[in-house]
Amino acid sequence: MSKPIILVIGSLNTDLITRTSRIPAPGETLTSHSFDTGSGGKGANQAVACARLSRRRDAVDHGDVLVRMAGAVGDDIFGHDLLEGLKRDGVDTNGVEVKKGEKTGVSTIIVEEQTGENRILFSPNANYTLKPEDFTSLQQPLPDVIVLQLEIPLDTVLQVLKTACEKGVHVIFNPAPAIPLPDEAYRCITHLIVNESEAAILSGETSGQAFQPGVVQRIADHFRSLGVQNIIVTLGSKGVFYSGSPGKYGDIPAEKAKVVDTTAAGDTFVGAYAVEVARHVGKGGEFDVADTVKLANRAAAKTVERRGAQAAIPWMNELST
């Protein structure tokens, strides 16, 4: 039996990470605690999470899910390093273009060490060279699952959704950084994974309302009315709300963790979730959204206890420890 295929279409960035005791006020200069570089981009992070969470660290070539990445990097040292890192983790990078004359995407990340919270500035660069016409068809064999974010142009994302819909491919959509989407896009989304602020932006609710009891359920119902089959809203320390088949919804508590850095927590959650969806598509039967969320929660909790983005993402065998 062939292995299920996940195709991640999205951004690849180099992260420039500064750690500080606090965020400086306007006009203020602070001396930071440390500076580092790392591999990132929501697309690349989610591809790494899919790869690592479908194989053991000591058996990279023997995962039970094939993970492909599609995107673009610049013809520079950042881009070449990103591709080598993905390959080491078991990701097929044949769909990543190296763009002559372009710079690789960069994310400038400030991490507040006391809380582990981060603030990110994203410079798309080569990521924004991906065009809708690049995705009017899909590479054969067709993927079982496509994972998408919003760090590539919106027109390109909408074309991917349209093509996936036509081919009957499951789509996991993590719309970050969030912007409002046309209503017709939602009918092509099988699984929508958002945090509170993203849920508020996409649904038109105010951020303050999204924290109130009952509002998350209303937001999920709104997305379901537009055609989304499964809605996942991550709520930080308050856990995760899920809405699966009509009438099936619930709350999963957060996993206990000593928070060091939240940078890749959401991407790890998406990757773990995607692996379980791909396994389900391969085997058939009823998809258990609650059990999938619990596993994704556990993987994200491992991530926040470590520094960095891709460096913090756990392997499959680490979830049992």
C-alpha positions as CSV (number, residue, x, y, z in Angstrom):
1,M,0.0,0.0,0.0
2,S,1.4,3.4,-1.0
3,K,2.1,6.0,1.7
4,P,-0.2,9.0,2.0
5,I,1.2,12.3,0.6
6,I,1.1,15.7,2.3
7,L,1.9,18.7,0.0
8,V,2.8,21.9,2.0
9,I,2.5,25.0,-0.2
10,G,3.9,28.1,1.5
11,S,6.7,30.2,2.7
12,L,10.4,29.5,3.4
13,N,12.2,32.1,5.5
14,T,15.4,32.6,7.5
15,D,14.6,33.7,11.0
16,L,16.6,36.5,12.7
17,I,15.9,36.0,16.4
18,T,16.6,38.4,19.2
19,R,15.9,37.5,22.8
20,T,15.3,40.3,25.3
21,S,14.0,40.9,28.8
22,R,11.2,43.1,27.5
23,I,10.0,44.9,24.3
24,P,11.6,48.4,24.0
25,A,9.3,51.4,24.1
26,P,9.1,53.7,21.1
27,G,12.4,55.6,20.7
28,E,14.1,53.4,23.3
29,T,17.2,51.3,22.8
30,L,17.8,48.1,24.8
31,T,20.7,45.7,24.9
32,S,19.3,42.2,24.1
33,H,20.3,39.0,25.8
34,S,21.1,37.1,22.6
35,F,20.8,36.9,18.8
36,D,20.6,33.8,16.6
37,T,19.6,32.8,13.1
38,G,17.4,29.8,12.2
39,S,15.3,28.2,9.5
40,G,11.6,29.2,9.4
41,G,8.6,30.4,7.4
42,K,5.2,29.0,8.2
43,G,5.3,26.7,5.2
44,A,8.7,25.3,5.9
45,N,8.0,25.0,9.6
46,Q,4.8,23.0,8.9
47,A,6.6,20.8,6.4
48,V,9.3,20.0,8.9
49,A,6.6,19.3,11.5
50,C,4.8,16.9,9.1
51,A,8.1,15.1,8.4
52,R,9.3,14.8,11.9
53,L,6.0,13.8,13.4
54,S,5.6,11.0,10.8
55,R,9.0,9.4,11.5
56,R,11.6,8.7,14.2
57,R,14.7,10.8,14.5
58,D,16.9,7.7,14.0
59,A,14.9,6.6,10.9
60,V,14.4,9.8,8.7
61,D,14.0,7.8,5.5
62,H,11.3,5.5,6.9
63,G,8.3,7.7,7.7
64,D,4.8,6.5,7.1
65,V,3.8,9.7,5.3
66,L,5.5,11.3,2.3
67,V,6.0,15.1,2.7
68,R,6.5,17.4,-0.2
69,M,7.2,21.2,-0.1
70,A,6.3,23.7,-2.8
71,G,7.6,27.3,-2.6
72,A,10.4,29.6,-3.6
73,V,13.7,30.8,-2.1
74,G,16.3,33.2,-3.4
75,D,19.6,32.2,-5.0
76,D,21.6,33.0,-1.8
77,I,23.1,31.3,1.2
78,F,19.8,31.6,3.2
79,G,17.9,29.7,0.5
80,H,20.4,27.0,0.0
81,D,20.7,26.4,3.8
82,L,16.9,26.2,4.0
83,L,16.7,23.5,1.3
84,E,19.5,21.4,2.9
85,G,17.7,21.6,6.3
86,L,14.4,20.4,4.8
87,K,16.1,17.5,3.0
88,R,17.8,16.4,6.3
89,D,14.4,16.2,7.9
90,G,13.0,14.0,5.2
91,V,11.1,16.6,3.1
92,D,11.0,16.3,-0.7
93,T,12.0,19.8,-1.9
94,N,11.7,19.2,-5.7
95,G,8.8,21.6,-5.7
96,V,10.8,24.5,-4.2
97,E,12.1,26.9,-6.9
98,V,15.4,28.7,-6.5
99,K,14.8,32.2,-7.9
100,K,17.7,34.0,-9.6
101,G,17.9,37.7,-8.6
102,E,15.6,37.3,-5.6
103,K,16.3,37.3,-1.9
104,T,15.1,34.5,0.4
105,G,12.2,35.5,2.8
106,V,13.2,36.8,6.2
107,S,11.4,36.9,9.5
108,T,12.7,39.2,12.2
109,I,11.6,37.7,15.6
110,I,11.7,39.4,19.0
111,V,11.2,36.9,21.9
112,E,10.4,38.3,25.4
113,E,12.3,35.9,27.6
114,Q,10.1,36.2,30.7
115,T,7.0,35.0,29.0
116,G,8.3,33.3,25.8
117,E,5.9,35.4,23.8
118,N,7.1,36.6,20.4
119,R,6.6,39.4,17.9
120,I,7.4,38.8,14.2
121,L,8.0,41.0,11.2
122,F,7.9,39.1,7.9
123,S,9.7,40.2,4.7
124,P,8.3,37.9,1.9
125,N,10.9,38.4,-0.8
126,A,11.0,35.2,-3.0
127,N,7.9,33.9,-1.4
128,Y,5.9,36.5,-3.3
129,T,7.1,35.3,-6.6
130,L,4.6,32.3,-6.5
131,K,1.9,33.0,-9.0
132,P,-1.6,31.6,-9.4
133,E,-0.7,30.0,-12.8
134,D,1.9,27.9,-11.0
135,F,-0.9,26.0,-9.4
136,T,-3.5,25.4,-12.0
137,S,-2.5,21.7,-11.8
138,L,-0.9,19.5,-9.2
139,Q,2.1,17.2,-9.5
140,Q,1.3,13.5,-9.9
141,P,0.7,11.4,-7.9
142,L,-1.9,13.8,-6.4
143,P,-1.4,14.6,-2.7
144,D,-3.9,13.3,-0.2
145,V,-3.7,16.5,1.8
146,I,-2.6,20.0,1.0
147,V,-1.4,22.4,3.8
148,L,-1.7,26.1,3.2
149,Q,-1.0,29.4,5.0
150,L,-1.0,33.1,4.0
151,E,2.7,34.0,3.7
152,I,2.4,33.7,-0.1
153,P,0.2,35.9,-2.3
154,L,-3.5,35.6,-1.6
155,D,-4.3,35.2,-5.4
156,T,-2.0,32.2,-5.4
157,V,-3.6,30.7,-2.3
158,L,-7.1,31.1,-3.8
159,Q,-5.9,29.3,-7.0
160,V,-4.5,26.4,-4.9
161,L,-7.9,26.1,-3.1
162,K,-9.7,26.1,-6.4
163,T,-7.4,23.4,-7.9
164,A,-7.6,21.3,-4.8
165,C,-11.4,21.5,-4.9
166,E,-11.5,20.4,-8.5
167,K,-9.2,17.4,-7.8
168,G,-11.0,16.4,-4.5
169,V,-7.9,16.9,-2.4
170,H,-8.3,17.6,1.4
171,V,-7.1,21.0,2.4
172,I,-5.8,22.1,5.8
173,F,-5.8,25.9,5.9
174,N,-3.9,27.9,8.6
175,P,-4.7,31.5,7.5
176,A,-1.8,33.3,9.0
177,P,-1.1,36.2,8.9
178,A,-4.8,36.5,8.7
179,I,-6.7,38.7,6.2
180,P,-10.4,38.5,5.3
181,L,-11.1,35.9,2.6
182,P,-13.9,35.7,0.0
183,D,-16.8,33.6,1.1
184,E,-16.5,31.2,-1.8
185,A,-13.0,30.2,-0.7
186,Y,-14.3,28.4,2.4
187,R,-16.2,25.6,0.5
188,C,-12.7,24.3,-0.6
189,I,-11.4,24.1,3.0
190,T,-11.7,20.7,4.7
191,H,-9.9,21.7,7.9
192,L,-9.6,25.4,9.1
193,I,-7.1,25.9,12.0
194,V,-7.0,29.4,13.5
195,N,-6.0,31.1,16.7
196,E,-8.3,33.6,18.4
197,S,-7.1,36.7,16.6
198,E,-7.2,34.9,13.2
199,A,-10.8,33.6,14.0
200,A,-11.8,37.2,14.8
201,I,-10.3,38.7,11.7
202,L,-11.8,36.1,9.3
203,S,-15.3,36.1,10.9
204,G,-15.6,39.9,11.5
205,E,-15.8,39.5,15.3
206,T,-13.8,41.9,17.4
207,S,-10.8,40.4,19.2
208,G,-12.2,41.1,22.6
209,Q,-15.5,39.3,21.8
210,A,-13.5,36.2,20.6
211,F,-12.4,35.6,24.1
212,Q,-15.9,35.4,25.5
213,P,-17.8,32.2,26.2
214,G,-20.1,31.2,23.3
215,V,-18.4,33.4,20.7
216,V,-16.0,30.7,19.5
217,Q,-18.9,28.4,18.9
218,R,-20.7,31.1,16.9
219,I,-17.6,31.7,14.9
220,A,-17.2,28.0,14.1
221,D,-20.9,27.8,13.1
222,H,-20.3,30.8,10.7
223,F,-17.4,29.0,9.0
224,R,-19.4,25.8,8.8
225,S,-22.2,27.7,7.1
226,L,-19.7,28.7,4.4
227,G,-18.7,25.1,3.8
228,V,-15.8,24.3,6.1
229,Q,-16.0,20.7,7.4
230,N,-13.8,20.9,10.5
231,I,-12.9,24.1,12.5
232,I,-10.1,24.2,15.1
233,V,-9.6,27.3,17.2
234,T,-6.5,27.3,19.4
235,L,-6.9,29.3,22.6
236,G,-3.4,29.3,24.1
237,S,-3.5,28.5,27.8
238,K,-7.2,27.9,27.6
239,G,-6.7,24.9,25.2
240,V,-8.4,24.2,21.9
241,F,-12.0,24.4,20.7
242,Y,-13.0,22.0,17.9
243,S,-16.1,21.6,15.7
244,G,-16.3,18.5,13.6
245,S,-19.3,16.9,11.9
246,P,-22.5,18.9,12.6
247,G,-23.3,18.8,16.3
248,K,-19.9,17.4,17.2
249,Y,-17.8,19.9,19.1
250,G,-15.9,20.3,22.3
251,D,-13.0,21.8,24.2
252,I,-9.6,20.1,24.7
253,P,-7.6,21.5,27.7
254,A,-4.1,22.8,27.1
255,E,-1.1,20.5,27.9
256,K,1.1,21.6,30.8
257,A,4.4,22.9,29.6
258,K,7.2,25.2,30.8
259,V,7.0,27.9,28.1
260,V,10.4,29.0,26.7
261,D,9.5,30.1,23.2
262,T,6.1,30.0,21.4
263,T,7.4,30.8,17.9
264,A,6.7,27.4,16.2
265,A,3.9,26.1,18.5
266,G,1.1,26.8,16.0
267,D,3.1,25.3,13.1
268,T,3.8,22.2,15.1
269,F,0.1,21.9,15.9
270,V,-0.8,22.1,12.2
271,G,1.9,19.6,11.2
272,A,0.8,17.0,13.8
273,Y,-2.8,17.5,12.8
274,A,-2.0,17.2,9.1
275,V,-0.1,13.9,9.6
276,E,-3.2,12.4,11.4
277,V,-5.5,13.6,8.6
278,A,-3.2,12.0,6.0
279,R,-3.1,8.7,7.8
280,H,-6.9,8.8,8.1
281,V,-7.3,9.5,4.3
282,G,-5.0,6.6,3.6
283,K,-6.9,4.2,5.8
284,G,-10.5,5.5,5.5
285,G,-13.1,5.3,8.2
286,E,-14.4,8.1,10.5
287,F,-12.0,10.9,11.3
288,D,-11.7,11.5,15.1
289,V,-11.1,15.2,15.3
290,A,-10.9,15.2,19.2
291,D,-8.1,12.6,19.3
292,T,-6.3,14.4,16.5
293,V,-6.4,17.7,18.4
294,K,-5.1,16.0,21.6
295,L,-2.1,14.7,19.7
296,A,-1.4,18.0,18.1
297,N,-1.7,19.7,21.5
298,R,0.9,17.3,22.9
299,A,3.3,18.0,20.0
300,A,2.9,21.8,20.4
301,A,3.5,21.6,24.1
302,K,6.9,19.9,23.4
303,T,7.8,22.7,21.0
304,V,7.2,25.6,23.4
305,E,9.6,24.1,25.9
306,R,12.5,24.7,23.5
307,R,14.1,27.6,21.8
308,G,13.8,28.4,18.1
309,A,11.4,27.6,15.3
310,Q,12.3,24.4,13.3
311,A,14.9,23.5,15.9
312,A,12.2,23.2,18.5
313,I,9.8,20.9,16.6
314,P,9.8,17.3,18.0
315,W,10.1,14.0,16.3
316,M,7.4,11.3,16.4
317,N,9.2,9.2,19.0
318,E,9.5,12.2,21.3
319,L,5.8,12.4,21.8
320,S,5.8,9.2,23.9
321,T,8.4,10.6,26.4
